[in-house]
Amino acid sequence: MTWTTRQRRILLGLLLAVSLLFLLGLSYQRNGGWQGILNAVKGPPRVGLQIGHLEAGRHPEELANLRYSTGASVNGVNEVDVNFAVAEILRDMLVNEGVVVELLPATVPQGYRADLFVSLHADSSEDRERRGYKSAVFRYERNDKDALLKQIIDANYFYFSGLPDDDNNVSGSMLEYYAFNHERFKHSVHPKTPAMIVEMGYISNAEDLAFLEDPVNPAYALKIGILSYLREVGRIKE
């Protein structure tokens, strides 16, 4: 029997299809299902941590009005230093769990993409009795996961920090945070990337400051929240 060129191509195509199905089957078993295959294709989960107010003076022209927004300072304690210390420890904690982490300054790369993005801040108030944790996602819906990210991060932060809920003091600037406003600014997080801003506590309150002065405390609470979210959306295994 003499095979035509067309017949040989058909046979080769069938053999390649069978081989591909076999390899997919092996990958399905090895990675624990189709989500595992998707994760293998995507690679390790990626998290962006913005250090609030870091290098604010380097903002581009579209954010020029924020160049002097260098963060709070109370009795020699600078918010940006607290944010930086927490970010570094949180990065190391997440890297140890197989997560790729990028530390970002106040200016976000244009259309920044990741599995999630958290902007780290610490608050202050003239009222030294005011204390607690609060957070926000963008006021207008950006995607279907922002709310889930906030819910999981908040629950874990409250549990592990013991700080009270300061939600009543969420500001308009948090709800319309510039780094999430992709319709107005080029230097913002991609709308498909779940993103939230957290105020980890008040450096102006003695109890909150005691918690924040050891950056392991807020970093651990945020780590558990981030890992819980990544498990919930299937990016890491249970």
NORQUI-V109068 format. One record per helix or strand. SS is the DSSP state (2 for helix, 1 for strand). FROM is the first residue (numbers start at 1). LEN is the number of residues. Records with the same first field share a line. If there is no record, write none. Layout:
SS: FROM-LEN + FROM-LEN
//
This chain:
2: 5-27 + 34-9 + 56-3 + 61-6 + 79-17 + 146-16 + 167-3 + 172-4 + 178-3 + 206-7 + 216-17
1: 46-6 + 73-2 + 77-2 + 100-5 + 112-1 + 116-8 + 133-4 + 165-1 + 189-1 + 195-8
//
